Amino acid sequence: MRYLVQHGVRESHDKRRDLWQSYLEIVRLARPRAVIMENVPDMALDREMFILRSIVRRLEDWGYSVQERVVDTYRYGVPQFRQRLILVAVLGGLDFTWPVESTKKVTLGNAIRDLPPVDPKDGWASDANGAGWRRYAGPRTEFQREMRSLVPAGHSDRIYDHVTRRVRDDDEAAFEQLDTKTRYSELPEELKRYRDDIFDDKYKRLDADDLSRTITAHIAKDGYWYIHPEQNRTLTIREAARIQTFPDHFRFAGAPTSAFRQIGNAVPPRLARAVGTAVATVLEQGAPGLAVTTSDTKAALANWFHSSTEIRPWLRSGSRWLVVLGDTVLGSESPTVVNALWPSLSAWGSPSRMLDDRDRVVELVSWLSKPELAPQLLGLAQAFIGDEDALSDDRLTALVAEGALRRGTAELAMLANPEGEEPVIANTGALRVAGRYFQGTERWLKNRSSDGRIAVSRLIGFDEESTKAQVALIEVGAHVCTPKAPDCSACPLAAWCKYRSER
């Protein structure tokens, strides 16, 4: 799609990205007892997380408690690597508990090895499948038995939709060369039909002893990413359905390409059943209590920002330059040193003022025994002179890439005076707080790009106080919820924190 946009074939703004607003309008009018949304993780992982945070805020305003997470579907018995963003909202503020994850991993072989062989020369209308089904010997694994459980007794020896595209002779020869680790670029030149610099992984032999790669709607156009682990052909409709956990009694309408598209676009039924059952349990049995909302945690953090002495002074300055200056010079210093030197630093309210006072800069950093800071600070000031957008997000990001500025400092500067909506920053301190708050552990320290950022966004909300809440969260992680000696009595989130309740 990026290629089509670049060449003017598609509009740069994909209107499908706005369908969430129509979905929410239906929720507003119908006021269902529960809401379940599913989408790709990218919906939540843009820099500002605008869509997800907007959805949560609106649902909470309408009286729903909301939880969202990026789910690895294999943890619910789906035999493929497939991540999906799942959002659950329950009317009346009831607390929702996510379904328990499975301890068993269903491999591709567990899922499809009972299905009969298919000749690569067979096509959609082959004689072997002339009746619409093939002979089936029976299931052998727990997963296969579940897939067959609702097949009518009279059809127990039949498997439907076990068809795929006819394989070209040259493709069959190429498939023969592939094992599960072979890349397309490693095939002999005479077997390549595509450029291997662009299509390095055009052909992919799946591994029967591992998860399948994600089944997507693209399988309707070609199946080269989904080559059977043992046979020289692409997956059949039934195999793709099994990998998505559609049971064998389920049939697909339309042409084979339409069936593949339906399968690739679907929520895996095993995942849907797990989440839906958990929601039904809350609706039928109630919940142990009311959920703590994003509005609650955001307000607590924002109030702490306004009242706490732990907030470093440059983070209240509203100046990107002063944040860069303060964090670079004093970010690792004690409160005593910060209080002593900040008045002198803050007097350099612009890069030009600092450049006019070079001798004083050298003197000040010498007090800290950091003489190497002087050329760095003067270089930063010079980089910002003469460009009205010098402290723009792009410029700050470029300085990080050049090694002239720490990423954490640049991110704090962006929060001081956001360009549009503020970014969601998942630094180590913020992730530590989020992990302890929601999980009682520091699980998200290694998962900052997906669930970690979602957890941070749930704590800071999305309104005019969210920037202050985010700064407070970062400062709580730096000075209160420390790695070895957290001071829970000073934490604004302590009343709801799982870590504190379990200590």
Stockholm file with secondary structure:
# STOCKHOLM 1.0

chainA/1-503         MRYLVQHGVRESHDKRRDLWQSYLEIVRLARPRAVIMENVPDMALDREMFILRSIVRRLEDWGYSVQERVVDTYRYGVPQFRQRLILVAVLGGLDFTWPVESTKKVTLGNAIRDLPPVDPKDGWASDANGAGWRRYAGPRTEFQREMRSLVPAGHSDRIYDHVTRRVRDDDEAAFEQLDTKTRYSELPEELKRYRDDIFDDKYKRLDADDLSRTITAHIAKDGYWYIHPEQNRTLTIREAARIQTFPDHFRFAGAPTSAFRQIGNAVPPRLARAVGTAVATVLEQGAPGLAVTTSDTKAALANWFHSSTEIRPWLRSGSRWLVVLGDTVLGSESPTVVNALWPSLSAWGSPSRMLDDRDRVVELVSWLSKPELAPQLLGLAQAFIGDEDALSDDRLTALVAEGALRRGTAELAMLANPEGEEPVIANTGALRVAGRYFQGTERWLKNRSSDGRIAVSRLIGFDEESTKAQVALIEVGAHVCTPKAPDCSACPLAAWCKYRSER
#=GR chainA/1-503 SS CHHHHHTTSSCSSCGGGGHHHHHHHHHHHHCCSEEEEEECGGGTCSSSCHHHHHHHHHHHHTTEEEEEEEEEGGGGTCSBCCEEEEEEEEETSBCCCCCCCCSCCCCHHHHHTTSCCCCTTCCTTCGGGTTSEEECCCCCSHHHHHHHTTSCGGGTTEEESCCCCCCCHHHHHHHHTCCTTCCGGGSCGGGCCSCTTTCTTSSCBCCTTSCBCCCCGGGGTCCTTCBCSSSSSBCCHHHHHHHTTCCTTCCCCSSHHHHHHHHHHSCCHHHHHHHHHHHHHHHHHCCSSBCCCHHHHHHHHHHHHHHCSCSCGGGGSCCHHHHHHHHHHHTTSCHHHHHHHHHHHHTCCSHHHHHTTHHHHHHHHHHTTCTTHHHHHHHHHHHHTTCTTTTSHHHHHHHHHTTSSCHHHHHHHHHHSCSSSCCCCCCHHHHHHHHHHHHSSCGGGGCTTTHHHHHHHHHHCSSTTHHHHHHHHHHHHHHTSCSSCCCGGGCTTGGGCHHHHHC
#=GC SS_cons         CHHHHHTTSSCSSCGGGGHHHHHHHHHHHHCCSEEEEEECGGGTCSSSCHHHHHHHHHHHHTTEEEEEEEEEGGGGTCSBCCEEEEEEEEETSBCCCCCCCCSCCCCHHHHHTTSCCCCTTCCTTCGGGTTSEEECCCCCSHHHHHHHTTSCGGGTTEEESCCCCCCCHHHHHHHHTCCTTCCGGGSCGGGCCSCTTTCTTSSCBCCTTSCBCCCCGGGGTCCTTCBCSSSSSBCCHHHHHHHTTCCTTCCCCSSHHHHHHHHHHSCCHHHHHHHHHHHHHHHHHCCSSBCCCHHHHHHHHHHHHHHCSCSCGGGGSCCHHHHHHHHHHHTTSCHHHHHHHHHHHHTCCSHHHHHTTHHHHHHHHHHTTCTTHHHHHHHHHHHHTTCTTTTSHHHHHHHHHTTSSCHHHHHHHHHHSCSSSCCCCCCHHHHHHHHHHHHSSCGGGGCTTTHHHHHHHHHHCSSTTHHHHHHHHHHHHHHTSCSSCCCGGGCTTGGGCHHHHHC
//
